[in-house]
């Protein structure tokens, strides 16, 4: 209680200064006594109400059991109570400019009423050990779906919101760099050629048109690996940020590159639980019935291609609490020492960040000590393709298709690479080629094209 009161007093002092100043501005031109009276009364009232409001928000937050109800109860109810009291006090005191005093106060207090409950939500989830579900042995069950989905911490969530409202971040541009678009990492005898696309997002009733140059780029590959973002079947519940593919055209278009039995779809991402456990199973069953190879499940996270290449999918993020996907922290146990080449295919990093953060770089290099290569996804923007002592490390391949009209989400990377033994018999990556990709939306068509340059205007 002491810490809550201390927090309330701190916020109250800030409110007293801010709203006292608003009252001064609102009554400028009146007699000095009227200005002082309005400023003191409004400042003192806002100090008291902010202190009380903090306590009220925490009280109402504690009443509901579900996260989404906790959030709305803690901002709407205290907000209405405070607004009613504020109107009543100024009316009884005879404040001349009630509207001009209260309206700016309401506007400037909105961030507090929106963000403080998010802080409470973050604290509540932290106390519950938010990652405990990932180790639950009783994972084969319907876990239920939370209406309010947020995979990150509050801080990273707000950073993501900022990037969506402004532009993707280039903050750590100097820490990593791209290798040439045609590179040879090792001298090998090529045995298998793998191709990779960026995230496959819902089309939203649009049509995916794959350019001839993209088909030509991938014409010599043996297998194509993609991240299938979202589910095919939705739950009968409102969920924030859910991704549902409302048509299977995207799966038919993929087969313009290769037959379905030569395409690997990763289902280990933060949206695979958007429909709940039953719809997750139905989606995987449908994908496999069409002939696709599906990876990313908890007990079956990977696949071995040509009895040589072990590809393991894993996700760092999840919008829902569940235990049925392959999580990144468990990926090392799926490294196969009998395989000739082990590739990690993780859903990680941070959305709309063009270059990896220092901690992200450290994390990637930690996993690369064990794995023969890493090709990642999730950020919805292209990120550096690098050579780490002869090993491929691609931080993110961005998006290959999305029905979203926002320019941020229409960029990616197409990548292909040869894998085979070197002169010592160790399997390595040999020749590698990559190109930037772009989705050009024209009416109902999403035209997927390749380019040697990154055309994003806010880079």
N, C-alpha and C positions, 0 to 999 in steps of 0.2 A: 504493500500500500504506500509506503514511504516513497519508493521510486516512481510510482504512478502520480503521486501528488507533486513530486519534484518536477516531473515532466510537464504536468499541467500548469504549474507556476511559471516554468520557463516559456511555454507557449503563450501563456497569459500576458507576460511582460511584453513579448513581441507584438501581441494583438493590441495591447493598450497604446503602444507607440504608433502603430500603423493606423488604427481606427480613430485615435485621437487626432491625428493629422488629417484624416479624411473629414472629420467633423469641422476642423478649422477651415479647410478649403471650401466645404459645403456652405459655411456661414460667412464667408468673406464678404465684407461690406456692411455687416451688422455692427452694432455697438460692441465694444471690447468685452463688456460683461456677458453679453449673449454668446459671443464666440467662446469665451473661457468656460462658461457653463455647459455649452454643447460639447466642447472638447473633453472636459473633465468627466461629464456624465457618460458620454459615449465610450471614452477610454476606460473608465473604471468599470462600466457595465461589461465591456468586451473582455476585460481582464478576468472578471469574475466568471462570466459565461464560458470563456475559453477553458478556464480551470475546471469548471463543472462539466463542460462539454467533453473534455478528455475522459473524465470519469464516466460520463454517460455513454460515450462511444464504447468504452471497454465493457461497461455493464451490458448494453444491448448486444454487443458482439458475442458475449458469453451465453446468450439465451438459445439461439438456434443451434442445431447440430450440424447442418450442412454448410460448407464454405460459402456458397453463393448467397445464402440467406444471412449468414453472419455479416458478410460485407455490406449488403443493403440495409440490414437492420441497424448497423453501427453508423451509417452516414445519413440515412433518410430521417429516422426518428429523432435523433438529437438535433438535426438541422431544422426540422419543422418546429420543435420545441423552442429552440433559440430564436428563430424568426418571429414566432408568436410573442415571446417575451419582449423581444427588442421593439416590436411595433407597439406593444402595450405600454412599456416604460416611457417611450418618447411621446406617446399620445397623452399620457397622464402628466408628463412634465411640460407639455406645451411646446415642444421643440418646433420651431418654425418650418424647417426644411426636412421633414421626416423622410420623404422619398429620396431626396438628394443625399441624405446621410446614410440611409439603410441600403439603397441599391448598390452603390460602389462597395459597401462592406460585404454584401452577399456575394458579389462577383469575385472579390479578392479572397474570400474565405473558401470558395469552391475547391481550389487545389488541396486545402487542408482537409476538407471533408471527403475528398476522393482518395487522397494518398495515405492519410493516417490509418484508415481501415485496412488498406493494403499492407501497411506495416504490421498491424495487428494480425492480419491473415498470415503474413510471413512468419511472425513469431509463433503463432499457433501451430503452423505446419512444422516449424523447426523443433518444437517441443515434442511433436509426435514422431520424431525420427522419420523424416519424409522418405528416406530411401529404404526403409525396412521391408517394404513390399517386394523389393527386387530379389530378396533372399528367401521369401516365403516358400516353404516346402509344399504348402497346399495351394498351388498355383493353378491347377486345372479346375477352374470354377468361374462362375460369373461374378466379377468383382464389383459391378455397378459402375456408373459413369457420373463424374462430377460435372456440373453445369459450367463452372468457372475453371478453365484449364490454363495453367501457366507453368511451363517447364522450367523456368529460370528462377533465380532469386529475384527479390523485388528490384534491386539495383539493376540487374541485367535486363529485366523486363522493361524498366523505364528507358534504358539505353536503346533497346529494340524499338520501343514506341517513338523515341526521338528520331532514329534513323528512318523509320517509316514516314514520319511527318516532314523530314528535311531531306537528307540524302545519305547513302551508304558511307561508311567511315573508311578513310585511308590513313588512320592515325599511325599505324605501325608499318608504314610502307618501307622504311629503311631496314627492317629486320630480316626480310626475306626477299628473294627475287626469283623470277621465272627462268627456267632453262630455255635454250633455243627451241623453237617449235618442231624442229627435226633434230633429234639428239641421239647419240649412241652412248648408253651408260656402261656397257660391257661388251666385249667381243665374245659372241656365243654362236652355237649352232642352233638356229631358231627351230623350235618344235611346235609351239602353239602361239597364235596371235589373238590377243584379247582386245575387245573394244569396250569403251565406257561412255555412257551418256550421263548427263546431269539428272536432277530430280524430275520425275514424271508427275506433274501436278494435274488436278482435275481440269478438263477442257471447258467446263461451264457452258455446254451446248455449242461450243465452237468446233471447227474442224482443224485437225493437225495436218498441215501440208509439209511434207519433207522434200527439201530441194534435191535436185539431181546431184549437186556437188557433195551434199552430205551422204547420199547413198554411195557415191563413188569413193568417198573418203573411207567408208567402212566396208567396201566391197571385198577386201581381201582378209577379213577377220574370220576366225573360227567360232568365237563366242562373243556375245554382247551382254554386258552387265549393266543393270540400271537400278536405281532406287525408286520403288513404286510408293509414292507418297499419298497416304489416305486409304480409304476402304471402298469396297464396291456396294456395301449394304449399310445403311444408316440406322441408328437407333431412333426410336420414337421419343426423342427427348431433345430439348434445346441445349446445345453445347457451344460455348464460345470457340471460335477459331477452328471448328471441325472441318475436315476435308473429306468429301465424299465424291467419288467418280459416278456421275449420273448416267454415264454411257460407257460402253465397252469399246468404242471406236479407237481409243488410244492403244488398246491391246492389238487390234487388227492392224493399225498403222505401223506398230513396231515390227510386224512381220514383213514389212517392206525392206527391212535390213537383212533379217535372217528368219528361218522358220522358228516357230515357238520353242521347239526342243533344243534350240541352240541359244536361247535367251535366258539369262539368269535374272530374276527379279528379287531384290532385297526387300523384305517387309519389316526390317528392324529400323524403325524411325519413330518420331514423336507423335505421329498421327495414326499409327496402326491400331491403337486401342480406342479410336474415336467412336466406334460403333459397339463397343463392348466385346466380351469374349466370344459370344455366339456368332456375331457378325464378322469377327476376326477369323474364326474357323471357316465360315461360309466363303469369305473372300479368298482365303488360301485354297480351299477346295475348288473354287471356280477357276482360279488361275492355273492350277495344276490340271484341271479337266481340259483346259485349252491347250495343254502341252508345255507350258512354261515350267522352268525349274525355279522353285521358290526357296529362299534361304532367309534366316533371321529368327527362327523359332528358338525358344529357350533350350530345348534338348537337342534340336537339330539345326544349329545356326549356320551351317556351311554346306559346301558341296565339293567333291573332288572331281575335277575335269580331266579326262584322258588319263586317269590313274596316276596323275602327276601333280596337279595344281589344286591346292586346298584354299578355297575362298571362304572366309568367315565374315558374316555380317554381324554388326553389333551397334547398339545405340547408346549414346550417353544421355539423351533426353527422352522424356515421356510426358505427354500432356495429361495422362491419367495414371492413377495408381493401379498397378497390375503386376503380375509376375510371369507372364507367358511369352515375353520377347527375350531375345539375346541382348544382354546389357554389356556395355563396354568393359566394366570392371571385371567381368567374368571371361573376357575373350581369350586371355592367355591360356586358359585350360583347354581351349579348342585348337590350339596350335598342334599340328600333327607332325611329329618328328619323322614319320615314315614317308610323308609327302616330299616331293622334290622341290616344291616351291609353295610357300605359305604367304597368302595375301590377306591383309586385314582391310575390311570394307566398312568403315565406321560412319555413323551419323553423329556428328559432333560439331564443335566450334560454335560460333555465334552468328545470328542472322544479320544480313546486310552489312557485314564487315569484310572489306576487300582484302585485308591482310591479317594474318593471325596475331593474336596477342602474345606477349612473352610467355605466359603460363600455358597457353595453347601449344606454342612451339616446344616447350619443355615436355609437355604431355606426349606430343607426337614422337619426339625423339626417344622418349622412354619406351614406347611400344615398338619403335623401329629397331631397338636393340635386339628384340626377339624375332620380329617378323621380317620377311624378305622384301616386303613392299607394303605401302599403305596408300589407298585411294579413298578420299573422304567426300562427304556431302552434308548438306543441311543449311548452309548459309544463304542459299538462293542467289548468290553472286559468285563469279569465278574468283578463285584464290590461287596463289602461286603453285605451280608444278615445279618441284625441286629435285635435285640429285643429291642424296646424302650418302656419300662414300659408295657410290654404285647402286644404291637402293632408291627406288622411286618413292617420293612422298608428295602426293597431291592433296592439298588441304581441303579443297572443295571444287566440285565441277559445276556448281551453280544449278540453274534450271534449264532443262531441255524443252519443256513445254508447260504452259500454264494459261488458263483462260483469264487470269487477272490482267486488267488493263494497265496496272501501275508499271511504269518503266523499270523500277527497281528489280522486278522479278522476271525480266525477260532476257537475261544474259546467262551464259554458261560456257562450258568447255567440252569439246568432243576429243576423246583421247584413245589412242590405240598403241599397243606395244607388243613386241616379240619377247617370248620367254623360252629359255632353253639352257643347255649345259655349256659351261665355259671349258677351257682346255683341261681343267682339273676335275671336271665332272659335276661341278656345283651349278645348280640352276640359278640363272640371273636374268635380269631384264637387259635386253640388247637394244635394238633400235626402237625409238619411241617418237611418235608424232602426236601433236595436239594442235587444235585450232579453237579460237573463240567462237561461240555460237550466239545467235541472236534470234529472237522471236519477233517477227514483224506482223502485227495484227492489222488485217484489212477486212473490215466488216466481220464476217463469221469465220474467216480463215486465219489460222496461226501458222505463218510461214517460217519454217525452221531453216536457217541459212548459216553458213560458216564464213569466218573471216580471219585474216592474219592479224587484224588490229581490234582493239577493244574500243567500241564506239560509244560507251556510256558517257553521256555529256557531263555528269557531275564527278567524274573520277578525280 
